[in-house]
Amino acid sequence: MNGYKAKKITKSVLIKIFIFILVIIEVYPIFWMLTAALKKPAEFVTKAAYALPDGLYFQNFIDAWTRGNMGLFFKNSLINTLVSLVFIVVFSMTIGFAVTKMEWKLRGFFEKFFLMGIMVPVATALIPLFQIYNKMGLVNTRLCLILTYIAFGLSLSVFLVTGYMKSLSNDIMEASVIDGCGIFSMMWHIVVPLMKNAAVTVLVLQFFYKWNDLIFSMTFISDTKLKTIQTGLLYFQNEFGAKNWGAIFASVSMSVLPMLILYMILNKTVIEGMTAGAVKG
């Protein structure tokens, strides 16, 4: 009995050590990035890369925001991401409701049609999309990025929403119909409030994908005034053509910060939304 208890304690300790190592591996790069953003330019030459900064040198953030145009890139990413998120959430909720709770002939086909989009490689669509946008005069506009974000974000969003919506009971919806509630009123006043976790999950996941987009913005946008934060990071340099590492790390920190804040605030809701519908009660 004592041997079994000792094995159990040893196993628990090993698991905790393993988890601790994983946490260090995940957290240390963020810590290193933030400390590097606070170093003076000379410290990158005279000290080791892992050394802590001598002080808090916030000029790097000022240089990144002004001279590096990070303020402009930040604004462009924010506009493109937020506008596309509104349409992705609204469309995925309505599509999910239509293919799971409404009775019509082609609902199974359209559900599979949207889910097939998950299997489409992004790279295969770049050239056709560029040709279409070029003929329509949409290259170097925010609209081409927003339309692309919506199109490529719907498949995964519909998949998440339909999985959650299938777990909802039909009883409350049937009761609302008996009470005279119309289909649109039932959707927005009954179903949507019950789908809060799924909506937040879609919102957070798609925010990560759109905020971190590089391939679409590099393909469709060449105008510096319309570049997003990820493409802006690639072209960050000072007027002498030399790399300002402190400002680069500061700009990377600013690009990561919104995602960290959003996930820390909505972490619990995202996990609930991801696991909803996975287990049938």
C-alpha positions in Angstrom: 0.0 0.0 0.0 2.9 2.4 0.9 4.6 1.5 -2.4 1.4 2.4 -4.3 1.1 5.7 -2.5 4.8 6.5 -3.1 4.3 5.8 -6.9 1.3 8.0 -6.9 3.2 10.9 -5.2 6.1 10.4 -7.6 3.8 10.5 -10.6 2.1 13.6 -9.3 5.5 15.4 -8.8 6.8 14.4 -12.2 3.6 15.7 -13.8 3.9 19.0 -11.9 7.6 19.3 -13.0 6.6 18.6 -16.6 3.9 21.3 -16.5 6.3 23.8 -14.9 8.8 23.2 -17.7 6.1 23.7 -20.3 5.0 26.9 -18.6 8.6 28.2 -18.6 8.9 27.3 -22.3 5.7 29.2 -23.1 6.2 32.2 -20.9 10.0 32.9 -21.3 9.8 34.1 -24.9 7.2 36.7 -24.0 9.3 37.8 -21.0 12.4 38.0 -23.1 10.6 40.0 -25.8 9.3 42.5 -23.2 12.7 42.9 -21.5 14.4 43.4 -24.9 11.9 46.1 -25.8 13.1 48.1 -22.8 16.8 47.9 -23.6 18.9 50.8 -24.9 20.4 50.3 -28.4 23.9 49.9 -26.9 22.9 47.0 -24.7 22.2 44.8 -27.7 25.9 45.1 -28.6 27.6 45.1 -25.3 25.4 42.5 -23.4 24.2 39.0 -24.0 20.8 38.6 -25.6 19.4 37.0 -22.4 20.6 39.8 -20.1 18.1 42.0 -18.3 18.0 45.7 -19.2 19.7 48.2 -17.1 16.6 50.3 -16.9 13.2 51.0 -18.4 13.9 52.6 -21.8 10.4 53.5 -23.1 11.8 55.5 -26.0 11.7 52.3 -28.0 7.9 52.3 -27.8 7.8 55.9 -28.8 10.1 55.3 -31.8 8.0 52.3 -32.8 4.7 54.2 -32.6 5.9 57.4 -34.4 9.0 56.8 -36.6 8.1 53.2 -37.3 4.5 54.1 -38.2 3.2 51.4 -35.8 0.3 53.7 -34.9 -0.9 53.7 -38.5 -0.4 50.0 -38.9 -2.1 49.4 -35.6 -5.1 51.4 -36.8 -5.3 49.6 -40.1 -5.3 46.2 -38.5 -7.9 47.2 -36.0 -10.3 48.5 -38.6 -9.9 45.5 -40.9 -10.2 43.0 -38.0 -13.1 44.5 -36.2 -15.2 45.1 -39.3 -14.6 41.5 -40.6 -15.4 40.1 -37.1 -18.8 41.8 -37.0 -19.8 40.1 -40.3 -18.2 36.8 -39.4 -20.1 36.5 -36.1 -23.4 37.6 -37.5 -23.2 35.4 -40.6 -21.9 32.3 -38.7 -24.8 32.6 -36.1 -27.5 32.9 -38.8 -26.0 30.2 -41.0 -25.6 27.9 -37.9 -29.2 28.5 -36.9 -30.5 27.9 -40.5 -28.7 24.6 -41.0 -29.4 23.1 -37.5 -32.8 24.4 -36.3 -34.7 25.2 -39.5 -36.3 22.6 -41.7 -35.6 23.0 -45.4 -34.4 20.6 -48.2 -30.9 21.8 -48.8 -29.7 22.5 -45.3 -27.5 19.4 -45.1 -25.8 20.4 -48.4 -25.1 24.0 -47.3 -23.8 22.8 -43.9 -21.3 20.5 -45.8 -20.6 23.3 -48.3 -19.4 25.7 -45.6 -17.5 23.0 -43.7 -15.6 22.1 -47.0 -14.0 25.6 -46.8 -11.9 24.4 -43.9 -10.1 22.0 -46.3 -9.2 24.7 -48.9 -5.5 25.7 -48.6 -5.1 29.4 -48.4 -2.1 29.4 -50.9 -4.3 28.0 -53.7 -6.7 30.9 -53.5 -4.1 33.8 -53.6 -3.6 34.1 -57.3 -7.3 33.7 -58.3 -8.3 36.2 -55.6 -5.6 38.7 -56.7 -6.8 38.5 -60.3 -10.4 39.0 -59.3 -9.6 42.0 -57.0 -7.3 43.5 -59.6 -10.0 43.4 -62.3 -12.5 44.9 -59.9 -10.0 47.6 -58.8 -10.0 46.4 -55.2 -6.2 45.8 -54.8 -4.7 48.2 -52.3 -8.0 48.8 -50.5 -9.3 47.8 -47.1 -12.3 46.2 -48.8 -10.3 43.4 -50.4 -8.8 42.3 -47.0 -12.1 42.5 -45.2 -13.9 40.4 -47.8 -11.1 37.8 -47.7 -11.1 37.7 -44.0 -14.9 37.1 -43.9 -14.8 34.4 -46.6 -11.9 32.5 -45.0 -13.3 33.0 -41.4 -16.8 31.7 -42.0 -16.0 27.9 -42.4 -14.4 27.4 -39.0 -16.9 29.8 -37.4 -19.9 27.9 -38.8 -18.3 24.6 -37.7 -18.0 25.9 -34.1 -21.5 27.5 -34.0 -23.3 24.5 -35.5 -21.6 22.2 -33.0 -22.8 24.4 -30.1 -26.2 25.0 -31.6 -26.9 21.3 -32.0 -26.5 20.9 -28.2 -29.3 23.4 -27.6 -32.7 22.0 -26.7 -35.5 22.7 -29.2 -38.1 23.0 -26.3 -37.6 26.6 -25.6 -37.8 27.5 -29.3 -40.9 25.5 -29.8 -42.5 27.2 -26.8 -41.6 30.6 -28.2 -43.3 29.7 -31.5 -46.4 28.6 -29.7 -46.4 32.0 -28.0 -46.4 33.7 -31.4 -42.7 34.5 -31.7 -41.5 34.9 -35.3 -38.4 33.2 -36.7 -36.2 36.3 -36.7 -37.4 37.4 -33.3 -36.7 33.9 -31.9 -33.3 33.9 -33.4 -32.1 37.3 -32.0 -34.0 37.3 -28.7 -33.8 33.7 -27.6 -31.1 31.8 -29.5 -28.4 34.5 -29.7 -28.4 35.1 -25.9 -28.0 31.4 -25.3 -25.1 31.3 -27.8 -23.0 33.9 -26.0 -20.1 31.4 -25.3 -20.0 30.3 -28.9 -20.1 33.9 -30.2 -17.2 34.9 -27.9 -15.2 31.8 -29.0 -15.6 32.7 -32.6 -14.8 36.3 -31.9 -11.6 35.5 -30.0 -10.3 32.8 -32.4 -11.0 34.9 -35.5 -9.4 37.9 -33.9 -6.2 36.0 -33.5 -6.3 34.8 -37.1 -7.1 38.2 -38.6 -4.8 40.2 -36.4 -1.9 37.9 -37.2 -2.6 37.8 -40.9 0.5 38.2 -43.1 -0.1 36.3 -46.3 -3.2 38.2 -47.4 -2.0 41.6 -46.5 1.3 41.1 -48.2 -0.4 39.8 -51.4 -3.2 42.4 -51.7 -1.7 45.5 -50.1 1.4 47.4 -51.2 0.4 50.9 -50.2 2.3 51.8 -47.0 -0.7 53.8 -45.7 -2.9 50.6 -45.8 -0.3 48.1 -44.4 -1.4 46.0 -41.4 0.7 45.6 -38.2 2.2 42.3 -39.3 3.4 43.5 -42.7 4.5 46.7 -41.0 6.9 44.8 -38.8 8.7 43.4 -41.8 9.6 46.8 -43.1 10.6 48.4 -39.8 14.0 50.2 -40.0 15.3 53.6 -39.2 16.4 56.2 -41.6 20.0 54.8 -41.9 18.8 51.4 -42.9 20.1 49.7 -39.7 18.0 47.6 -37.5 16.7 49.3 -34.4 16.2 46.1 -32.3 14.8 47.9 -29.3 12.1 49.5 -31.4 11.5 46.3 -33.3 10.9 44.3 -30.0 8.7 47.2 -28.8 6.6 47.0 -31.9 6.3 43.2 -31.6 5.2 43.6 -28.0 2.5 46.1 -29.0 1.2 43.7 -31.7 1.0 40.8 -29.2 -0.5 42.8 -26.3 -4.1 43.0 -27.6 -4.2 39.3 -28.1 -2.9 38.6 -24.6 -5.3 41.0 -23.0 -8.3 39.6 -25.0 -7.5 36.0 -24.2 -6.9 36.6 -20.4 -10.2 38.4 -20.1 -12.2 35.8 -22.1 -10.2 32.7 -21.4 -13.0 30.9 -19.4 -15.7 31.7 -21.9 -13.6 30.5 -24.9 -12.9 27.2 -23.2 -16.6 26.7 -22.5 -17.5 27.6 -26.0 -14.9 25.2 -27.5 -16.1 22.2 -25.3 -19.8 22.9 -25.7 -21.5 20.1 -27.6 -18.6 17.8 -27.3 -20.3 15.7 -24.7 -24.0 14.7 -24.9 -25.7 14.7 -21.6 
